[in-house]
Amino acid sequence: MVALSEPAAAPTGDRRALARRVTLLLVLLLLAVSAASLTVGASGISLRQIGGDLLAGRELSLRDRVVLFDIRLPRLAMGMLVGASLAVSGAVMQGLFRNPLADPGLVGVSAGAGLGAITAIVLGGLLPAGLAATLGHYAVPVAAFLGGWASTLLLYAIATRSGRTSVATMLLAGIALGALAGALSGVLVYMADDTQLRDLTFWGMGSIAGATWAKVLTAAPLMLLALAAAPALARGLNALALGEAAAAHLGQDVQRLKSMAILTVAGAVGAAVAVSGGIGFVGIVVPHLLRLVSGPDHRPLLINSALLGAALLLAADVISRVIIAPAELPIGIVTATLGGPFFLWILLRRRTLLEL
């Protein structure tokens, strides 16, 4: 009699089941943080009470309607979109550069967006009256977005030769363009008056406190488009981890993959920085943490990065509201405080590999 063989055990390196469990936990975490984002703040509201009123058909008070629908909900939507965009962009850049320390700022989006925003704040008074009236409060976000895209396209043109884009050249050119943008920003800051300096300071620290439905609807299409396009890059980024030659032998169009990755990151980060200012470390911390937990497969990594990035930014926003209440701390300070030590830990953990 032939003995029945036992079912084969799952391979040790297969983390798909673990990644699915992580996804479920991140969904629950995002729901919990979202509930806190809607209720925590100087004007506390009770979701249970509001839910009871809505189910009973009672009309909400004017205060609750304004706080919930005009302040908290657009802020929640903006935080989720910005956090997801920054985290997914970080995961894409780390896969493209094959380096867990890569950051969306490497493609020059952040530096270019910052230069655009500073230009609009300092030199906005020189715009024609008709154009200034048309742009209104959107002058800074529009200038930031255009600056981010312009720097990315310039970087792409520098790094591309004979139809092929060099990742190494892109890295070095990104550092150079970032330094140049910083120098030009310094000149503009030197020219700014006291009011403009205050605006520059708060924009540079990052915040979603000024979120409105108009801003959300303006920036959301581009961020959602980039987030929807990112999973299509997963298989290519997995192949690229073996090297460009191996990825090409596996049937990947490496040049097209690079172009799509760069444009996706430029769109997502450009729109995010335009509406929220400078918020750092989300793009580094989130993907690296998920790689440690559930592995390097980009198929679950990109989805989980979006979930954890959204949850992390909302959690930082809640902390920014309560830590010095009733005032609010800029969210960029909170993310830097949390992300800085984590980044140092990454460096110390990998210093042998990085030859530091």
N, C-alpha and C positions, 0 to 999 in steps of 0.2 A: 504494500500500500504506500502510495506516495504521500508524504506528510505535506499538509498545507503550509505554505510559507506565511510568515507574519507580514503584515503590511509594512512596506518600506517606510522608514522614519523620514521625516522632512529634513532636507539638507540643513546643516548648521548655518550656512550663510543665507538661507532664505528667510527674509524678515518681512515678507508680505503680510502675514497674519498680524505681526506686531505693528506694522505700519497702519493697518486697518484699525487696530485698537487705539493707536495714538490719534488717528483721525477722529474717532468717536469721542475720545476724551477732550480733544481740542474743540469740538463742536459744543460739548457741554460747558467747557471753560469759557468759550466765547459768549454763550447764552448768559452765564452767570455774570461775567464782566459787563455785558450789555445792560443787564438789569441794574447793576450798580451804577453804570454811567447815566441811566435815566433818573435815578433817585438821589444820588449823592451830589451835594453842592450847597451853596449858600441858601438857596430856596428849595428845601427838601420837599419832595412829594412822595406819596405812597402809591405804588403801582396797584396794590391790592384794593385800595380805596377807589382809585380811578377805574380799575377793571370792574369793581362792583357797581359803580355809578353807570358805566356804559352798558353792562348787562341788564341793569334795572331800568334802563331808558332815561336815567336822570341826566340833566345837562350839567356839564362840568363848569366849575367856576371860571371866571375870566382869567384869574391868576394861574390856575392849573393848565388851561388851554395854552396860554402864552408860554409858560415854562416848558411844557411837554412838547408841543407841536412846533413852536417857533425857535426854541433855544436848544433843548436837549436832543430831540430827534435829528435835526440837521447836524448837530455836533457828533452824535453817534454815527451817522452815515459817513461823515467826513473822516472820522477817526478810523473806521473800519476800512475805507477805501485807501487812505494814506498808508496805514500800517501794512495792509496786504500788498500794496504796490511796492513799498520799500523792501519788504521781506522777500517777495518773489524776485524782484530785481537783483537782490543780493545773491539769491540761490542761482540765478541764471549767470551772473558774472563770475561766481565761484566755479561753476561748471565750465564756463568758456575759458577762463584763465587756468583751470585745473589747480586752483589754489584756494584753500578755505579762508584765507585772509583777504581775499578780493572784496571790493566794495563798489556799489554803484557809482561812487564818486570818481572811480578810475576812468570812466569814459568821458569825464568832463562835464556831465550834466549839472551837478551841484554847483561847481564853480561858475559855469556859464549862466545858470539860473540866478545865482547870487549877484553876478555882475549886472544882469538885466534888471533885477529888482532894485539894486542900488542906483542904477542909472535913472530909473523911473522916479524914484523918491527924490533924488537930488536935482535932476534936470527936467522933471515933469512940468515945471512952470514954463519951460521954453516951448512946449507943444502949442500948436495953433488952438485957438479957443474952441473951435468946432470939434476938433479931434479930442481935446481934453474933456469936453462936455459929453461926448459920445462914450468914451471909455469910463469916465467917472471913477468909482472905487475899484474898477477892474484893471486900471492902468498897471499897477504893480504885478498882479498875477499874469497878465498878458505879456508884459516885458520879461518876467522871469521865465515863462514858458518858451518864448522866442529865443532868449539867451541860452537856455539849456539845449534847445534843438540846434541852434547855430554852432555852438561849441562841439556838439556831437558830430554834426556833418563835417565840420572842419577836421576833427580828429580822424574821422573815417577816411576822408580824402588823403590825409597825410600818411595813414597806415596802409593804404591800398595802392598796390603797384602791379601793373600788368594783370589786373583782374583778381589779384590775391591779396588778402588782408593779413598783415603780420600782427599777431597778438603781442609779441615783444615790443614792436614799434609802437603799437597802440598804448601799451603801458607807459613807455618812456615819454611819448608825446602827450599823453594825458597828464603826467606830472608837470611837464613844461607848460602846457596850456593852463593848468590849474594855477601855477605860479604867476603866469602872465595875467590871468583874470584877477588873482589876488592883488597884484600890483596896481592894476587899473582901478579896482575897487578901493584900494587905499587912497589913490588920488582923489576919487570922488568923495570919499569920507572926509578927507582933509578940506574939501570945498563946502561941505554941508554946514548948515546952521544948527542951532541947538535943537529946534523942533525936528528937523530931519535926522539928526543924530539919534534922538530918542526913537524915532520910527525905525531907523536902521538897526538899533540895538535889539528892539523887540522882535523884528522880523528875523534877524539872525539867530535868535534863541529858539524860534519855532513855537507855534501854538495853533490850536484849532478852536480857540475860544470865540473867534469871530465868524464861525461857520454859519452860513445861511442857506436856505434852499436854493437861492440863485447861484451861489458859489458851488454847491454840490452838483447842481444840474449842468453847470458849465464845465467842471473838471471830470465828472463821473464818466462820460462817454469814452474819453481817451484812456482813463485808468481801467475801466471795465474791458475795453478792447484789448489792452495789453495783457490783462489778467486772463482773458479768454484765449489769447494766442500763446501764452507761455507753456501750457501743457503739451502743445504740438512740438515743442522743442525737446521734450523729455528724452525720447529715444536717441536723438542726435547727441545730446549732452552726455548720455550714458556711453555712447560709442566714442565720443571725443575724450573720455577719461582714459582710453587706451592709447591716445595719441592721434594726431591728425592723419597719419598714414594708415593706421589701423581702421580709423573711422571711415576713410575713403574706401578701403577694401571691403568694409561691411555695407557698402552701398550708400553712404551718406554723402550728400553734396556739402562738403565742409564750408566752402565759401558762402553758399546760400545760408547755411546754419549760422555762421558768424554774422552775416548781414541782418538776419531776422532777429538774432539775440540782441544786437546793438540797438536796432530800431525799437524793439520791445522795451528794453531798459530805458531808452531815451524818452519814449512816450510816457511810460509809467512814472518815472522819477521826475521828469519835467513837469508833468501835471501835478504831482504830489507836492513838490517843492514850491510850485507856483502858488498853491492855496494854503500851505501850512508853514512855509519858511524852512529854516535849516533844522532838521531833526536827524540826529546821527545815531549810529550804532545798531539800529534795527536791522539794516541789511547785512551786517556781519554776524550779530549774535544769533538771530533766529535760525538761519539755515545751518550754521555750525552746530547749534544745540540739537537740532533735529537729526543731523547726520550721526551725532554721538548716540542718539537714542534708537533710531530706526534704520540707519544705514544710508548709503549714498545713492540709492536708486532715485532718479529724478522724477519718476512717475508719481509716487506718493509724496516726494519731498516738496515739489512745487505746490501741491494742494495744501499740504500741512503747513508750509511756510506762510501761505495766505491766511490760514486760520490763526496760527500763532502770532503772526505779525499784527493782525487786526486786534487780537486779544491783548497783546503786549502794549500796543499804543493806547487802547482804551484804558487799560489798567494804569499806565503812566498818567493819562489825563485825569483819572479819578484821584490819584495821589496828588497831582498838581493842584487840585481844587481844595483838598482838605489839609495839606501840610502847613499852610500859612493862612488858613481860612480867617476871615471872609475874603481875603485877597487870593489871587491865583498865581502860582509859580509857572513860568514858561515851561512847556512840556519838553523842550530840548534839553533843559537842565536835568530833568528827571531821567530821561533816556541816557544822557551822558553819565550820570551818577551810577546808574545800574549797569550800563554797557562798558564803561571804562575798565572797572576791575575784571569783568569777564574777558575783555579783549586782552588784558595783561596775562590772565590765566592761560588763554590760548597760546600767546607767545611763549610763555614759560614751558608749557606742555610740549611745544613743538620746536624748542630752540635747538635741539640736536639736529633735527631734520633741516631747519632753516639756517643752521650754522651761525647762530647769533652769538 
